[in-house]
Every structure is written in structure tokens, then in C-alpha cells.
Amino acid sequence: MTQKSPAWLEKAVFYQIYPQSFYDSNGDGIGDIPGIIHKLDYLASLGINAVWINPCFVSPFYDAGYDVADYTQVAPRYGTNEDLERLFAQAKQRGIRILLDLVPGHTSIEHPWFQQSQRAEPNLYTDYFVWNSSVWEVPQPDLPIIRGLSQRDAAFVTNYFAIQPALNYGFAQLDPDHPWMQPVDAPGPQMVRQEIKKIMQFWLDKGASGFRVDMAASLVKRDPEKRETARFWRWIRAWLDEAYPEAVLVAEWGDPAAAIGAGFHADFMLGFNNPGWVSLFRKRGEGRWRDPYGWPFFDESGHGDIRQFVDEYLYHYQAAREKGYIALITGNHDETPRLADGRSLAQLKLVYLFLLTMPGTPFIYYGDEIGMRYQTLPSKEGGYARTGARTPMQWAEGENAGFSTAPRSDLYLPVDPAPDRPTVAAQEADPDSLLNRVRALIRLRQGLPALDADADFEVVYAESGKLPFVYRRAKREQGLLVAVNPAASPVSVVLPGEVSNSQPVAIDAPAESRISRTDAGWEISLPPVSGGIFEVAEGL
């Protein structure tokens, strides 16, 4: 497996687009691919050089497109295959790469594969999905099933919702009492693997730059250590390295140490699997931001515990650093609430300073760069509580916040009705806005080798119940020290060890910050809710 490739990931800053909520180009109330093309200059101006688009393929949309009915056809509500190819080409002209969302673990019940597989008579697709031996068979506790929706006398295993039948990648552990559990090398699982490879090849040949992979660890059943699932992905990665060496695989695994070892270039830290990541800014409990088991680190109280994040992060970083990247996110279509909820402008700017100076590949969820807020809404297309984090992008003042010219009643989801809702237009005109701060930090990240995805990372000061959090980045003779203070009071600390051979120079820091030499060593001081980036001579 090629290590740390492709090279373009070193400078990558990703932006996630939920296509139905980004920009509506034709006035039907739903965002579309021509709308994304229309906003490419905005993304380029922000400094974005890679985009992940949620599923845009033919679907009945019981789960917002994660129930795919045709992997090689763009859903008409988003446009055409030609529109998507045009997006690839026009994005490339601006130095932006496009990743599609691959859903390899399940399809829609409306997919032709499933429609054939559920037939009573055996056919080519009979074993494309996981079926038991009879609708009357007692269900297995770890294999949720749906019965009564097929011609064949069997129940099918689902991956998530009832309308998402699990594709058959086989079982790592077989049960002789249930011969319908096929081994991974059985003909059905092997044909499914080839189908996924063909889907990927189809879109890569048309100009896609890779895939974010939905539920990447969910493929092989009864695979507790994910060894067979990892074997599949390593096979895919070996093929990509040979045939499409610039293509990227990003996992929704939530376990970077495992996913990157399985062949992915990057994996997300996510709320469902990474309590350390949750501890940064998504703890829940009393009120929206309080938690009976602690406080988020990015909170003015200063009571958060950075070790909850650091200990988890370092485990994955040490395991993955030679092979791939950890992806830290502002949020995504599954995370609630949004990053801005309950958080001040100063705190949001500090969160971005942290995210854009850490190793790996940062991902910005659409609208988070202007501080869009969560809306409490009825469920839409299987979103349930997540629906409120999927509302239309707020481009400008006026009707529908510039998202669409459709009547308000025709919008995919309602726009934030608050009079003070943030918009791109207002923040473009404000030099002190969150948008302009994010833009400046991305520019800084892409201009400094020591902030590359693969630059060295070392924790300098991270103590439970204490502040600030200080870490070092270094690459090509450049060393940087980053210090973060989320508290509403100033903090000072004498840094352990020799952090610099000469006086550190502030690259991006508030005027009130200070690094000075004392008898005990270098002392760093930060004002309330602030952070600083300092250039340091090599010394650690």
C-alpha cells in the first residue's frame, strides 16, 4: 500500500455539501448540481480545494439518498449525469476536487438488484443480499430482518432502516445451524464486491476524485474485529493505487486506527464512536451544552478536560500517522446541534483556529463557516432529529435567504426565520466576521508547511482541569506553537521543556498574548477566549 498518498491531501481543506440544501438553480425549492457549480467561485474564495457531496443518485429518498436505487444515475431532482461531469470539470479548473458519497453496505428496496433478488425463482441476483432460510425463522439478535416484502420465502437483513437491505459480503464467522450465512468467498459476495468496484470505476472515469464511504465498517457480517471487512477495503485500495493513484477514500468508520489500517486515506472522528471528539464541543446534558459527566472543552467556563480528547486522539494519531490522516469536522448531516449553537463568535473563531491547525484533513460542513444554527423541525426524508442540521444555506438577506426563488412553501426545508440569521453576504462585508476569519485561517494553513496534514504534531501542554492547551507542529525546518484558551478569563502557563532556541514570533495572535522567557522556562499568556500561532526555532 502506498503510504501518505496522494500528495494533494497535504494541503486539503474539505467542504461538505448537502446538495438538496446548498443552492437551488432552477427555482423548484431544492438544491441541485448546477447550483453547486454556480457557487464554485465562493468555495474557491474560501480556500476550499476539496468537496464531499452527500448522495446525489436515483433514490426514493426514504433516507435522504442513502437508499440508492441506481448508483450510476444522478437523481433528476439534482440534475443529470452531464451536470455532474460538468461539476467535476469546472471544479478542477478552480483547483477543487469532488468526492462522491459511496453507499456500499446496502441499497434501496427499489434497486433492480433487490427487485430481482427477492423473486422466488433463483437468478443472478439471488445472493446479492443477505437472506435467511424462511420468513418463519427465528431472527438472529445481531441481524435485524424484514419479512413479508418478498416473493421468496425468506427475510432479508437490513443495515439501518427497513428499506435498506444489506448487500451480501459474506460472514466472517459461519454458523453450521444456519447454512444461509455464506462465506466471504462465496459467489454472491464475490459478485457484490465486483459491482462496487465497477461503480467506483464508473465515476472515477467521469472525473470524480474519490469517495466518502458510508458505514464503511458495516460490510461483512459476524466480523467482530473487522478483519474481513478490512481485507475488502485493502483490495480496493490496492486497485486504486494502481489504476487511480490520485483518488481518495475517506471512511465513515469512526476508528481511524482501524480504518487507515484497512486502506483508507482518512477517517472521521465522529460522535457515535469517539467520546473524546464529542468532549471538544458537542457534550450534551443540562441545557444544550452542559453534560452531567463534564463540560465541553470549548466553553467559557474553562471547566472542560482537554485530556478526554487528547488521549483518544493520540491513540489514533500514533496508529495512523505513517499511513493516513484523521479527519476532524465542524459537523455533518448526522451531527446535532450545529457547531454555532450556544457558542459566541469569539468561541467559534477559536474552534476554527484549533481545527485548522491540527494534523490531518479538516472538513467544514456547509454553513458552519458563517455560524448557521440548528432548527427544530419535523423529520424530513428519514432525518428525524438530524433534520434541523440540514436546512438551506443562507446566502443573502431577503426571501429564502438567497437559497431559492421558489415559494417558501415549496422549499425542501424551511430557512432559519430568525431576523439575525447569519448570511454569506453580510459576513463578506464585515472584516471581523466568522466567514472572513475562517478564510484567513485556511489561507494561513495552506501557506505554512508546518500546518500541512502530515506535518509533525506534538502535545506540549495538556492537563486535566488546566489551560491553555498547547501543541507544536513542524515541517521543513519550520516550527509552530499553537496555544488555545477557551475560558472567559486570561491564562498563563510555564511550558515544560525547551520550546524554542530563540524568542517565538507571533504569526496569528491577539495583541494581549505574550511569550516570554522566565527562570523556569518559556511562559505563555493568553487573554480570554483566544488562541495564538507562534513561529518557534527548533528546540523540542
C-alpha positions as CSV (number, residue, x, y, z in Angstrom):
1,M,0.0,0.0,0.0
2,T,1.3,3.4,-1.0
3,Q,1.9,5.4,2.2
4,K,0.7,9.0,2.7
5,S,-0.6,9.4,-0.9
6,P,-1.8,11.2,-2.9
7,A,0.3,14.3,-2.2
8,W,-2.7,16.7,-2.7
9,L,-4.1,15.7,0.7
10,E,-1.2,17.5,2.4
11,K,-3.0,20.8,1.7
12,A,-6.6,19.6,1.5
13,V,-9.3,21.5,3.3
14,F,-12.7,19.8,2.6
15,Y,-16.2,21.3,2.5
16,Q,-19.2,19.0,2.8
17,I,-22.2,19.9,0.7
18,Y,-25.7,18.5,1.4
19,P,-26.9,19.0,-2.2
20,Q,-30.6,19.5,-1.6
21,S,-29.9,22.4,0.8
22,F,-26.9,24.2,-0.8
23,Y,-28.3,26.3,-3.8
24,D,-31.3,25.9,-5.9
25,S,-30.6,27.0,-9.5
26,N,-33.9,26.3,-11.1
27,G,-36.4,27.6,-8.6
28,D,-38.0,24.3,-7.7
29,G,-37.2,24.6,-4.0
30,I,-34.4,22.0,-3.8
31,G,-30.7,22.4,-4.2
32,D,-29.1,20.9,-7.3
33,I,-25.8,20.2,-9.0
34,P,-26.0,23.3,-11.3
35,G,-26.4,25.2,-8.0
36,I,-23.2,23.8,-6.7
37,I,-21.4,24.8,-10.0
38,H,-22.9,28.3,-9.5
39,K,-21.2,28.6,-6.1
40,L,-17.8,27.2,-7.0
41,D,-16.2,30.6,-7.0
42,Y,-17.4,31.1,-3.4
43,L,-15.8,27.8,-2.4
44,A,-12.6,28.8,-4.2
45,S,-12.6,32.2,-2.4
46,L,-12.9,30.5,0.9
47,G,-9.8,28.4,0.1
48,I,-11.6,25.1,-0.2
49,N,-9.8,22.7,-2.5
50,A,-11.9,19.5,-2.0
51,V,-15.6,18.9,-1.7
52,W,-17.6,15.9,-0.4
53,I,-21.2,15.8,-1.8
54,N,-23.8,13.7,0.0
55,P,-25.6,11.1,-2.2
56,C,-26.9,12.5,-5.4
57,F,-28.1,9.3,-7.1
58,V,-31.5,8.0,-8.0
59,S,-33.4,7.1,-4.8
60,P,-36.9,7.0,-3.3
61,F,-35.4,9.3,-0.6
62,Y,-36.7,7.5,2.4
63,D,-33.2,8.2,3.9
64,A,-32.2,11.4,2.0
65,G,-30.5,9.4,-0.7
66,Y,-28.7,6.8,1.5
67,D,-31.2,4.4,0.0
68,V,-29.7,4.2,-3.5
69,A,-31.8,2.8,-6.4
70,D,-29.3,3.4,-9.1
71,Y,-25.6,4.0,-8.3
72,T,-24.7,5.3,-11.8
73,Q,-27.6,7.8,-12.4
74,V,-27.9,11.2,-10.9
75,A,-31.4,11.8,-9.3
76,P,-33.5,14.1,-11.6
77,R,-34.1,16.5,-8.7
78,Y,-30.4,17.3,-8.7
79,G,-29.8,17.3,-12.5
80,T,-28.2,14.9,-14.9
81,N,-25.0,12.8,-15.2
82,E,-23.8,15.5,-17.6
83,D,-24.3,18.1,-14.9
84,L,-22.2,16.1,-12.5
85,E,-19.5,15.7,-15.1
86,R,-19.6,19.4,-15.7
87,L,-19.2,20.0,-12.0
88,F,-16.1,17.7,-11.9
89,A,-14.6,19.7,-14.8
90,Q,-15.4,23.2,-13.6
91,A,-14.3,22.4,-10.1
92,K,-11.0,21.1,-11.4
93,Q,-10.4,24.4,-13.2
94,R,-10.5,26.1,-9.8
95,G,-8.3,23.5,-8.1
96,I,-11.2,21.8,-6.4
97,R,-11.6,18.0,-6.3
98,I,-15.0,16.4,-5.8
99,L,-15.6,13.3,-3.7
100,L,-18.9,11.5,-4.1
101,D,-20.7,9.6,-1.3
102,L,-20.5,5.8,-1.8
103,V,-23.0,3.7,0.0
104,P,-21.6,0.1,-0.4
105,G,-23.4,-1.6,2.5
106,H,-27.0,-1.5,1.4
107,T,-29.3,-0.4,-1.4
108,S,-32.9,0.7,-1.6
109,I,-35.6,-2.0,-1.9
110,E,-36.3,-0.3,-5.2
111,H,-32.9,-1.1,-6.6
112,P,-33.1,-3.5,-9.6
113,W,-30.7,-5.8,-7.8
114,F,-33.0,-6.2,-4.9
115,Q,-36.1,-6.5,-7.1
116,Q,-34.5,-9.5,-8.7
117,S,-33.1,-10.9,-5.5
118,Q,-36.5,-11.0,-3.8
119,R,-38.0,-13.1,-6.6
120,A,-39.0,-16.7,-5.7
121,E,-37.1,-18.3,-8.7
122,P,-33.3,-18.3,-8.4
123,N,-31.5,-15.8,-10.6
124,L,-28.2,-14.0,-11.0
125,Y,-29.0,-11.6,-8.1
126,T,-30.4,-14.2,-5.6
127,D,-27.3,-13.9,-3.4
128,Y,-26.6,-10.2,-3.8
129,F,-28.3,-9.6,-0.4
130,V,-28.4,-11.4,3.0
131,W,-31.4,-13.6,3.2
132,N,-32.2,-16.2,5.8
133,S,-33.9,-19.6,5.0
134,S,-37.5,-18.8,5.8
135,V,-39.8,-15.9,6.8
136,W,-40.7,-18.1,9.8
137,E,-37.1,-18.5,11.0
138,V,-36.3,-17.0,14.5
139,P,-34.4,-13.8,14.0
140,Q,-30.7,-13.6,15.0
141,P,-30.2,-10.9,17.7
142,D,-27.4,-9.1,15.7
143,L,-29.1,-9.3,12.3
144,P,-32.3,-7.2,12.1
145,I,-34.6,-8.6,9.4
146,I,-37.7,-7.6,7.5
147,R,-40.2,-10.3,6.5
148,G,-43.2,-10.3,4.2
149,L,-41.8,-7.9,1.5
150,S,-40.5,-10.5,-0.9
151,Q,-41.8,-13.2,-3.2
152,R,-39.2,-15.7,-1.9
153,D,-39.8,-17.5,1.4
154,A,-37.1,-15.6,3.3
155,A,-36.4,-12.5,5.3
156,F,-33.8,-10.0,4.4
157,V,-31.2,-8.4,6.7
158,T,-31.2,-4.7,6.9
159,N,-28.3,-2.3,7.6
160,Y,-30.3,0.6,9.0
161,F,-33.9,1.4,8.0
162,A,-36.4,-1.2,6.9
163,I,-36.0,-0.1,3.2
164,Q,-32.2,-0.6,3.2
165,P,-31.4,-4.3,2.6
166,A,-27.9,-5.3,3.4
167,L,-25.7,-6.3,0.5
168,N,-24.1,-9.6,0.9
169,Y,-20.3,-9.5,1.6
170,G,-20.5,-12.8,3.4
171,F,-19.9,-13.8,7.0
172,A,-16.5,-13.9,8.7
173,Q,-17.9,-16.4,11.3
174,L,-20.2,-19.1,9.9
175,D,-22.9,-21.0,11.9
176,P,-23.5,-24.6,10.7
177,D,-27.0,-24.3,12.0
178,H,-27.7,-21.5,9.5
179,P,-26.2,-22.5,6.1
180,W,-27.7,-19.4,4.5
181,M,-24.8,-17.5,6.2
182,Q,-22.3,-17.6,3.2
183,P,-18.5,-17.3,3.5
184,V,-16.8,-14.2,2.1
185,D,-15.5,-16.2,-0.9
186,A,-18.9,-17.5,-2.0
187,P,-20.1,-16.5,-5.5
188,G,-22.7,-13.9,-4.2
189,P,-20.3,-11.9,-2.0
190,Q,-17.7,-12.0,-4.7
191,M,-20.1,-10.6,-7.3
192,V,-21.2,-7.8,-5.0
193,R,-17.5,-6.8,-4.5
194,Q,-17.0,-6.6,-8.2
195,E,-20.2,-4.5,-8.5
196,I,-18.9,-1.9,-6.0
197,K,-15.6,-1.7,-7.8
198,K,-17.4,-1.1,-11.1
199,I,-19.5,1.7,-9.6
200,M,-16.3,3.4,-8.4
201,Q,-14.6,3.0,-11.7
202,F,-17.7,4.4,-13.5
203,W,-17.5,7.7,-11.5
204,L,-13.7,8.0,-11.4
205,D,-13.6,7.7,-15.2
206,K,-16.0,10.6,-15.4
207,G,-13.9,12.8,-13.2
208,A,-14.6,12.1,-9.5
209,S,-11.6,12.4,-7.2
210,G,-12.7,9.7,-4.8
211,F,-15.3,8.8,-2.3
212,R,-16.5,9.3,1.2
213,V,-17.7,5.8,2.2
214,D,-20.9,5.4,4.2
215,M,-20.9,2.9,7.1
216,A,-17.5,1.6,5.9
217,A,-17.2,-0.9,8.7
218,S,-20.6,-2.5,8.2
219,L,-20.0,-4.8,5.2
220,V,-19.0,-8.3,6.3
221,K,-21.4,-9.8,8.9
222,R,-20.2,-11.5,12.1
223,D,-16.9,-9.8,11.7
224,P,-16.2,-8.6,15.2
225,E,-12.6,-7.5,14.6
226,K,-13.5,-6.2,11.1
227,R,-10.7,-8.3,9.6
228,E,-12.6,-9.5,6.5
229,T,-14.1,-6.0,6.0
230,A,-10.6,-4.5,6.2
231,R,-9.4,-7.2,3.7
232,F,-12.0,-6.0,1.2
233,W,-11.0,-2.3,1.6
234,R,-7.3,-3.1,1.2
235,W,-8.2,-4.9,-2.0
236,I,-10.0,-1.8,-3.2
237,R,-7.1,0.4,-2.1
238,A,-4.5,-1.7,-4.0
239,W,-6.6,-1.3,-7.1
240,L,-6.9,2.4,-6.7
241,D,-3.2,2.8,-6.1
242,E,-2.5,1.1,-9.4
243,A,-5.3,2.4,-11.5
244,Y,-6.3,5.8,-9.9
245,P,-3.4,6.9,-7.7
246,E,-4.8,10.4,-7.2
247,A,-8.2,9.1,-6.0
248,V,-9.0,9.2,-2.3
249,L,-11.0,7.1,0.1
250,V,-12.4,8.7,3.2
251,A,-14.1,6.4,5.7
252,E,-17.2,6.8,7.9
253,W,-15.7,4.3,10.4
254,G,-15.1,6.4,13.5
255,D,-12.0,4.5,14.2
256,P,-9.0,6.0,12.3
257,A,-6.6,3.4,13.7
258,A,-8.6,0.6,12.2
259,A,-9.9,2.4,9.0
260,I,-6.5,3.7,7.9
261,G,-5.0,0.3,8.6
262,A,-7.8,-1.1,6.3
263,G,-6.6,1.0,3.4
264,F,-8.5,4.3,3.8
265,H,-6.6,7.6,3.3
266,A,-8.6,9.2,6.1
267,D,-11.3,8.5,8.6
268,F,-13.5,10.8,10.6
269,M,-13.7,11.2,14.4
270,L,-17.4,11.1,15.0
271,G,-20.0,11.4,17.7
272,F,-21.2,7.8,17.6
273,N,-17.8,6.3,18.3
274,N,-15.4,9.0,19.6
275,P,-16.3,10.4,23.1
276,G,-13.0,12.4,23.1
277,W,-14.1,14.3,19.9
278,V,-17.6,14.8,21.5
279,S,-15.9,16.3,24.5
280,L,-14.5,19.2,22.4
281,F,-17.7,21.0,21.6
282,R,-20.6,18.6,21.5
283,K,-21.2,17.4,25.0
284,R,-24.9,17.2,25.8
285,G,-26.9,17.2,29.0
286,E,-28.2,20.1,31.1
287,G,-29.2,22.7,28.6
288,R,-27.7,22.2,25.2
289,W,-24.1,22.4,26.1
290,R,-23.9,21.0,29.7
291,D,-23.3,17.4,30.4
292,P,-23.7,15.6,33.7
293,Y,-20.4,13.9,33.1
294,G,-18.4,17.1,32.3
295,W,-18.2,20.2,30.3
296,P,-17.1,20.7,26.7
297,F,-13.6,21.9,26.3
298,F,-14.6,24.8,24.1
299,D,-16.7,26.5,26.8
300,E,-16.2,29.9,28.5
301,S,-16.4,28.2,31.9
302,G,-12.9,26.7,31.4
303,H,-14.1,23.5,33.1
304,G,-13.6,21.2,30.1
305,D,-11.0,18.5,30.2
306,I,-8.7,18.5,27.1
307,R,-7.3,15.1,28.1
308,Q,-10.6,13.5,27.1
309,F,-9.8,14.5,23.6
310,V,-6.0,14.3,23.6
311,D,-5.8,10.7,25.0
312,E,-8.2,9.4,22.3
313,Y,-6.6,11.5,19.5
314,L,-3.1,10.4,20.3
315,Y,-4.1,6.7,20.2
316,H,-5.4,7.1,16.7
317,Y,-2.7,9.5,15.6
318,Q,0.2,7.2,16.6
319,A,-1.5,4.2,14.9
320,A,-2.3,6.1,11.7
321,R,0.3,8.8,11.1
322,E,2.5,6.8,8.8
323,K,-0.3,5.7,6.6
324,G,-3.1,8.3,6.5
325,Y,-5.0,11.1,8.2
326,I,-7.5,11.8,10.9
327,A,-10.4,14.0,9.7
328,L,-11.7,16.5,12.2
329,I,-15.0,18.0,11.3
330,T,-17.0,21.1,12.3
331,G,-20.1,18.9,12.0
332,N,-22.0,17.0,9.3
333,H,-25.5,15.9,8.3
334,D,-25.8,13.5,11.2
335,E,-24.4,15.6,14.0
336,T,-26.7,17.8,16.2
337,P,-26.8,20.5,17.1
338,R,-24.7,22.7,14.8
339,L,-21.4,24.0,15.9
340,A,-22.6,27.6,16.4
341,D,-25.5,26.7,18.8
342,G,-24.9,28.2,22.2
343,R,-21.4,29.5,21.2
344,S,-20.1,33.1,20.9
345,L,-18.4,34.5,17.9
346,A,-15.1,34.5,19.8
347,Q,-15.5,30.9,20.7
348,L,-16.3,29.9,17.1
349,K,-13.2,31.7,15.8
350,L,-11.2,29.8,18.4
351,V,-12.7,26.5,17.4
352,Y,-11.6,27.1,13.8
353,L,-8.1,28.1,14.9
354,F,-7.9,24.7,16.6
355,L,-9.4,22.7,13.7
356,L,-7.3,24.4,11.0
357,T,-4.0,24.0,12.9
358,M,-4.4,20.3,13.8
359,P,-2.9,17.5,11.7
360,G,-5.0,15.6,9.1
361,T,-7.7,16.7,6.8
362,P,-10.2,19.3,8.2
363,F,-13.9,19.1,7.0
364,I,-16.2,22.1,7.1
365,Y,-19.9,21.4,7.0
366,Y,-21.8,23.8,4.7
367,G,-22.9,26.8,6.6
368,D,-20.7,26.3,9.6
369,E,-18.3,28.9,8.2
370,I,-21.0,31.5,8.8
371,G,-22.3,30.1,12.0
372,M,-25.6,28.7,10.8
373,R,-27.8,27.4,13.6
374,Y,-29.8,24.2,14.3
375,Q,-33.6,24.4,13.7
376,T,-36.1,22.3,15.5
377,L,-38.1,20.7,12.6
378,P,-40.3,17.7,11.8
379,S,-38.5,14.8,10.2
380,K,-37.7,15.0,6.5
381,E,-36.6,12.0,4.5
382,G,-35.5,10.0,7.5
383,G,-33.7,12.8,9.1
384,Y,-35.6,12.8,12.4
385,A,-33.6,15.0,14.9
386,R,-30.9,15.4,12.3
387,T,-33.3,17.3,10.0
388,G,-32.6,20.6,11.8
389,A,-28.9,20.5,10.8
390,R,-29.8,20.2,7.1
391,T,-31.6,23.5,6.4
392,P,-30.9,25.6,3.4
393,M,-27.7,27.6,3.1
394,Q,-28.1,31.2,4.0
395,W,-26.6,33.2,1.1
396,A,-28.1,36.7,1.5
397,E,-30.9,38.8,3.1
398,G,-34.3,38.6,1.6
399,E,-36.7,35.8,0.6
400,N,-35.4,32.3,1.3
401,A,-32.0,33.7,2.4
402,G,-31.0,33.7,-1.3
403,F,-31.2,29.9,-1.4
404,S,-34.1,29.6,-3.9
405,T,-36.6,31.7,-5.9
406,A,-39.3,29.1,-5.2
407,P,-42.3,30.0,-3.0
408,R,-41.4,29.4,0.7
409,S,-43.9,26.6,0.8
410,D,-42.0,24.7,-1.9
411,L,-38.6,24.7,-0.1
412,Y,-37.0,21.4,0.7
413,L,-36.7,22.6,4.3
414,P,-37.6,26.0,5.8
415,V,-34.9,28.6,6.1
416,D,-33.9,29.9,9.6
417,P,-36.6,32.5,10.2
418,A,-34.6,34.5,12.8
419,P,-34.1,38.2,11.9
420,D,-30.4,37.9,12.9
421,R,-29.7,34.7,10.9
422,P,-26.2,34.8,9.5
423,T,-25.7,35.1,5.8
424,V,-22.7,35.0,3.4
425,A,-23.4,38.4,2.0
426,A,-23.5,40.2,5.4
427,Q,-20.3,38.4,6.5
428,E,-18.4,39.1,3.3
429,A,-18.9,42.8,4.0
430,D,-17.7,42.5,7.7
431,P,-13.9,42.2,8.1
432,D,-14.5,40.9,11.6
433,S,-17.0,38.1,10.6
434,L,-16.6,34.4,11.2
435,L,-16.5,33.9,7.5
436,N,-13.5,36.1,7.0
437,R,-11.8,34.6,10.0
438,V,-12.2,31.1,8.5
439,R,-11.0,32.4,5.1
440,A,-7.9,33.9,6.8
441,L,-7.1,30.7,8.7
442,I,-7.5,28.5,5.7
443,R,-5.1,30.8,3.8
444,L,-2.7,30.6,6.7
445,R,-2.9,26.8,6.8
446,Q,-2.2,26.4,3.1
447,G,0.7,28.8,3.2
448,L,2.6,27.3,6.1
449,P,4.3,23.9,5.6
450,A,4.1,23.2,9.4
451,L,0.3,23.2,9.1
452,D,0.3,20.6,6.3
453,A,-1.8,17.5,7.0
454,D,1.3,15.4,7.5
455,A,3.4,17.9,9.5
456,D,4.7,16.7,12.8
457,F,2.5,17.0,15.8
458,E,3.4,17.0,19.5
459,V,1.4,17.9,22.6
460,V,3.3,20.5,24.7
461,Y,0.9,21.2,27.4
462,A,-2.5,19.4,28.0
463,E,-3.5,19.0,31.7
464,S,-6.9,18.0,33.0
465,G,-8.7,21.0,34.5
466,K,-6.0,23.4,33.4
467,L,-5.4,25.8,30.5
468,P,-4.2,26.5,27.9
469,F,-3.9,23.6,25.5
470,V,-0.6,23.9,23.7
471,Y,0.8,21.9,20.8
472,R,3.6,22.0,18.3
473,R,3.6,21.5,14.5
474,A,6.7,21.2,12.4
475,K,7.8,20.5,8.9
476,R,10.8,21.5,6.6
477,E,12.7,23.4,9.3
478,Q,9.5,25.4,10.2
479,G,8.2,25.0,13.8
480,L,4.9,26.4,15.1
481,L,3.5,26.6,18.6
482,V,-0.3,26.8,18.9
483,A,-2.0,27.7,22.1
484,V,-5.7,27.7,22.8
485,N,-7.7,29.2,25.7
486,P,-11.5,28.8,25.6
487,A,-12.1,30.2,29.0
488,A,-13.6,33.6,29.8
489,S,-10.6,34.5,31.9
490,P,-6.9,35.0,31.0
491,V,-4.5,32.1,31.5
492,S,-0.7,31.7,31.8
493,V,1.5,28.7,32.0
494,V,5.2,27.9,32.0
495,L,5.8,25.4,29.3
496,P,7.7,22.3,30.1
497,G,10.9,21.7,28.2
498,E,12.8,23.9,25.8
499,V,10.2,25.0,23.3
500,S,12.4,27.4,21.4
501,N,16.0,28.4,21.0
502,S,15.0,32.0,20.4
503,Q,12.1,34.3,21.1
504,P,8.9,32.9,19.4
505,V,7.4,35.2,16.9
506,A,3.6,35.7,16.7
507,I,2.1,34.8,13.3
508,D,-1.5,35.0,14.4
509,A,-2.2,36.0,17.9
510,P,-4.1,38.7,19.9
511,A,-2.0,41.8,20.9
512,E,-2.5,40.9,24.6
513,S,-0.9,37.5,24.2
514,R,2.7,37.0,25.3
515,I,5.5,34.5,25.3
516,S,8.5,35.4,27.5
517,R,11.5,33.8,29.0
518,T,11.5,33.3,32.8
519,D,13.9,31.5,35.1
520,A,11.6,28.5,34.9
521,G,11.3,28.5,31.1
522,W,9.1,29.9,28.5
523,E,5.8,31.4,29.8
524,I,2.8,31.8,27.6
525,S,-0.1,34.1,28.4
526,L,-3.4,34.4,26.5
527,P,-6.4,36.7,27.0
528,P,-9.9,35.3,27.4
529,V,-11.3,33.1,24.7
530,S,-8.4,33.3,22.4
531,G,-5.6,31.4,20.7
532,G,-2.3,32.1,19.1
533,I,0.0,30.7,16.5
534,F,3.7,31.4,17.1
535,E,6.8,30.5,15.0
536,V,9.5,28.9,17.1
537,A,13.0,27.8,16.5
538,E,13.6,24.1,16.6
539,G,14.2,23.0,20.2
540,L,11.9,20.3,21.3
